Amino acid sequence: MAQTILETGFDTRPITMEPLWLIAYQAPAEDVDRIFDAIIKVAPLVQGKTDRNAYRTASGFEYYRPMAGTPTGAEENTRRRPGVDEVRFFLPRDTAVLDQVIEAIYAVHSYYEPVITVQDVLRSTCKGLDDQDNPHRWWNKAGDWKKPDA
């Protein structure tokens, strides 16, 4: 059977597109850092020469209605919970690591049924070309975001 590009990845001159899993979880904003800290204990989340890589979206609203069998019991109305964020990160396609990450999320999440998704994706990794003087690179631009935390 022929492999697809999602299984093999591909190379360009400056970038390798590698097959990985994109993992996302949703959680109340106040839970996100605790969950992330649990994840990095079992997976370093490496990208190139950095680790602990993830992306957190701005807060939104989560809609749900508890049904019979939930810890809170069945309710008639739909709940609208503000302050729910989503965090995304990449993992190598290793089911043992994925199992550990999902168990880590579940262990410290405030929900008994957290929303966790896994997708097959290609992610870019730089080949490390020498472009230190490229005027478009972040290190050649000013910005408060570049300063260390106080």
N, C-alpha and C positions, 0 to 999 in steps of 0.2 A: 504494500500500500504506500502510495506517495505521501511524503510528509508535507504539511502546510507551512507557510511562512511563520505562523504562530508557534509552531513546534521547533523550527530551526533558527529563527532570527535571520539577520543579514548584516552586512557591513557596508559602510560608506567610508570615504577617506578619513573623516574626523570622528565618526561615531560608529559604535556597534549597537545594533538593536537586538537585545537579548530577551528570550522568552522567560517570563516570570509570572507570578500571580500578583494581582492587585487585590489587596485586602482592604475592606472598608468596614468601619463600625460606627454606629450612632450611639450617642450618650448625652445625658445632661451635661452642660458645660462644666459644672463643678466636679464631674467624674472623669473628664477626659485625661487630665494629667496623671491621675492615679492608675488608670488603665494603661496609658502609654508607658509609665514606669514599669508596670508588670510585663508588658510586651518586650521591652528592651532587656529584661533579665533573661529571656529565653531566645531572643533573636536580635542580632546587632543592627539590622536594617541598614546595611552598607550600600552606598552608591559611590563608586569610584574611590576617592581618597577621603570620604567622610562616612560617618555612621550616624545612627539615630535619626534617619531621614524619614519624614512623614509630612503630610499636609493636612491642616485643619481648616475646615470651612467656617464661615460666619454662622452664627446661631440662626436657627429657623424654628418652625413649629412642627411638632409631631402630632399626628391625629391617630386616635385609637379608641376602641370601646371594649372594656373588659366584658368577657362572656363567662358563662358558668364554668367553674373549675379554676378560675384565676384566684390568686391569693386575696384579692380585694372583693371578689364576688362579682356577679353579673350586674351591669348597669344599663340603664335605658339610653342615656345620652352619649354622644361622642365626646371624648375628652380632646382638648387642644392644649398641649403642653408647650410653652415657650422655652427658649434657651437650650435647644437640642442641637449639638454640633455633630459633624461627621469628620472622621479622621481616616486618611488613606495612606497606605504604605505598600511597599513591594517586598515579596519574599521569593527566594529560589523555589522552584517546583520540587519541594521535598515534603512528602506527606507527614513525616515524623515531626518536622519543624512546624508545619501548619497545625497539626494536632496540638502541639505545645502552646502555640500562640492563641488558638481558639480557647483552650482550657484556661490560659492565663487571663484572657478577656473575661470569660465567664466567672472566674473566681472572684474578681474584684468589681465587676459591674453591678450597678444598683438594680438592674432589671433581672427578673427571673428568666426572661426570654429576650436577650439582647438581639438587635439587628446586626448581623455580620454577613458580608457578602465576599465572594471570592470570584475573580474573573481571570481568564487567560489573557495576557497582554504582552506586548513588546515594549521594553523600556530602553531608553538611550543611555549609553555609557560612553563617555569621551575617551578617545585613545591617547589623550595627553599631548596633543600637538603643541609645539612651541609658539604660542601666540600671546606672550606676556604683554606686548605692546598694543594689542588690539584695543582701540578706543571704546569698543562696545562692551568690554568685559567689566564686571561690577567693581573690580579692584582699581580700575582706572577712572572711576566716577565717584563723586561725593554723595553722601547720604547718611542720615542719622541711623538708619537700620544697620549700618556697617560697624557701628561702635559697640564695644563690649557692654554687657549689662552692668548697670551701676550697683 
